[in-house]
Structure formats: structure tokens, C-alpha cells
Amino acid sequence: MKDAAGTELPILVFATHNANKALEVQNMLGGVYQIKTLTEIGCHEEIEETALDLKGNALIKAQHVYDAYGLDCFADDTGLEVDALDGAPGVRTARYAGEKADAQANMDKLLAALSGVSVENRSARFRTVICMVRGGDVEYVDGTCEGRIALEQSGAKGFGYDPVFCPEGERVTFAEMSAVTKNEISHRGKAIRSMVSELLAKS
């Protein structure tokens, strides 16, 4: 991929195998970087996320790509923090109901843990941390979306905990919103936009 002057654009790896997520970032950084997925650079090994917090897991992924492939990289990690559960599931969000658990099992466990907790005491937030490793330098940006856990699942869009998370000021869950609406207010959308602003400012 080249810029308007015909110069090859520098590669920035997104530590994901999801081509659609990478394309979204590519569209935001057009003319500045070539966004590549792990699949596109031939990275198929499992990168174990063993850190105790979101920043640590994002760093593990981005640093692995930089060290093993010699390419600048950014990686994200997301956690759901529920106040009534002292911040759980937090760093274990994707594995809340077990290492092999799927989204439904995770939601079932969460709703069971909050059984009997009133609507006003179900406050929660999604937080995404992005780590960028460029030229050996490490930078972080993040994004947060405040909200609450619904009393029951609602909606069929999105993924993960979207059917049980109601963003602040909304009466519907993420899973009932269009992708465009969700991205405007979501934790991941905010984090990605912060990262893009940083990259464009330094390009």
C-alpha cells in the first residue's frame, strides 16, 4: 500500500485475526499506515495472556509481535468491571466462567452472581486498554464506557456481554444497537479513536 506520492506506507500490526476490526482501523488511518492482522504476517502461535491487568495483557501481545516479527504493533484488551462484584470479572472477563467458556456461559454466571441485586446497584463499566509498541517505545491509550448490567439478556447483535450491558443514558443494551451507534459510545471505539489521534499527531 502506497501514499499519494507513491511511497510505501509503514506497516502497523493489529494483534488480532479479525480482518473486519483491522479494516475499521485501516479506514481511519488511510494514507498513514498499512494495518496488518496477525494472520497476514503469519503469526499463528497462541499468545498467552498471563498478566494480572488489562495493560499487561495488551503489552504481552504487542511486545510479542514486535520482538518476534520486527514490526510495530498495537494490541487491545478489554475488561468488564462490575461494582457490586468488587470489579469482577475484570481481567478475567473472557474467561469468567472458565478457560473454555463461551459468551453465554459467562453471561449466565454474571447474571447469577447479581441475582437479587437491585437495578440501581448494578453499575458497571467496560474498559479497553490499547498498547502500542513502535520502534521499541511503549505507549498506552484507553477508553471507558459507563453503564449497568441488565436484569436479563436482550438483543442479538454484538458479541460477548453485549446483551446484558446497558450504556449510561440508554435504555437498550449494546446488543440492541446498530454497530455504528455502539462504536460511537463504546469503550473500544473511544480507545481506537484516541490511538488514531495519537498516531496522526505524530505522523
N, C-alpha and C positions, 0 to 999 in steps of 0.2 A: 504494500500500500504506500502510495506516494502523496506528497502535498501538492499544492497548486504549482509550485516551482519545479516539480519533478523529483524532489529529494525524498529518499526512502524514509518513512516515519519510524521513529524508535518503537520498539516492542515493549508493551507493558502487559504482563500476565495477570489475569484474574484467576485466583486459585479456586476454580470451580470447573465442573464438567458441563455445566448448564449453558448451552450456547445462547439461549434467549436472554439470560441475565447479562452475558458478555456483550451481546448486540445492543442492549439498552445503554450500557456504558459507552460502547463504541459510538453510538449516535450522539452522545453528549460530548465526546472528545474528538469528534471528527476533525481531521486536519492537524492533529497534535500527536496522537499516539495510535499505534495498531494494538488493539486489545486481542489477546490470545487466551484461549482456555487451556486448562491442563491437558485436555485431550489433544489439542492442536500442537502442543510442544512435546508430546509423547510421554507425559507424566501420568503413569497409570498405577504407581505404587500407592498403598494406603498411607496417608499421613496421619499418624495417631495424635489426637488432641488430648494431651495429658496435663495441661495446665490447670491451675485452680481458679482462673478467672478468664473472662472473655478476651482481654488484651493478650494474655499469654497464649491462648489458643490461636488467635489471629496471627500473632508473631511466629508461632511454630510453623504454620502453613506458608506464610510469605517468606520466611527465612529459609525454609527447606528448598523452595523453588529457586531462590537467589543463589544459594550455596551449590545446589546440585546441577542447575542448568545455566547459571551465569546470566540470568535475565531479571530485570526489575519486576517486581511483583506486588500485588496487593491482595489481601485476604480479609474476609469478614467473619465474625462470629456473633451470634445473636442469643440473647437470653430473655426469658420471661421472669419477671420478679413480682411475686405476689406478697403484699404487705402482711396479710393475715397468716402467711406461712413463713414469715421471717425472711422473705426474699427468695424462697424456693419457687420453682426449680432452678433458677439462676443458670450457672454454668452447665448444669446437667439437663437443660431444657429438652434437648433432642433425645435424651436417654432417661427421662424421668421415670418411666415405668419399666426400665431395664435396657440392657445394651441392644437387644434385638427388637425393642418395642416400636410399634408404628404410631402414627399420629392419633388414631382412635384410642389406643391403649393409654397414651399419655393424657389425652383429654379426659378419659374415664377416671383415671387416677386423680387428676386435678379436681374434677367436679366432686368426687367422693371426699377428697381432703377438705373441701369447702362446704360440705353438707352441713346445713344448719347455720351457715354464716350469712348474715343479712346483706342485702344489696349495698347498703352504704358502707359496709366493711369489706367489700371485695375489690378494693383498689389495687391496681397493678400497673406495670409498665413493661413495654418491650424496649430493649436496648441493643443496638448494633454497634460494635466497635470494628473499625477498619484499621488494619496495619499496612503501611506502605514501606517496602524496602527498596530504595532506589540508590544505586551507586554505593551500597553499603550503609547508607543512612536510614534510620528507622523513624517513621512518623506515624502518628495516630490521629484519627478523627472519629467522632461518634454521633449517634442520633438516637433520640428517645421519643417514644410515643406513650403518653399517659393514658390510662383508661381504667377499665374494671373487667372482672370476669363475670360473664353472664350466668344466669341460673341454669341454663341449658343450652345445648348446641343449636345454632341457627345459621342457615346459609350453606351453599355447596361450592362456593368459589374459594380461591386461595389455596392454602396448604397449612400444615402444622396445626397450630392452635387458633387459627383464624376464626373458626366457627364459635369460639367461646370468648373472644376478646372484643369488647366494645370500646372504641377510642373515646377519649374525653369529648363531651359535647355532642356525641352521636347516639342515636337510638338503635342503631343496627351494628352487627358485628363486621369485622373485616371480610368475612366470607359472604356477606350480603352486598358488598360494594363492588363497583367495577374496578378493574386493575388501575385505571387512570386515577380514580378518586382515592383509592388506597395509597398509591405511590405518592400522592401529594401530601399526605399526612403521616405516612408510616415512618417508623424508626429507620428502616433500611433506605427508604427514599431520601430522608434527611441526611443520613451518613454519606450516601453516594454523592449527593449534591455538594456537601461540604468538601469531599475529596476532590471532586471535579473543580471546584473553585480554587482549591489549593494548587492543583496541577496547572490550571490555566494561568494562575497568577505567576507561576514560576517557569512557564514555558517560554 
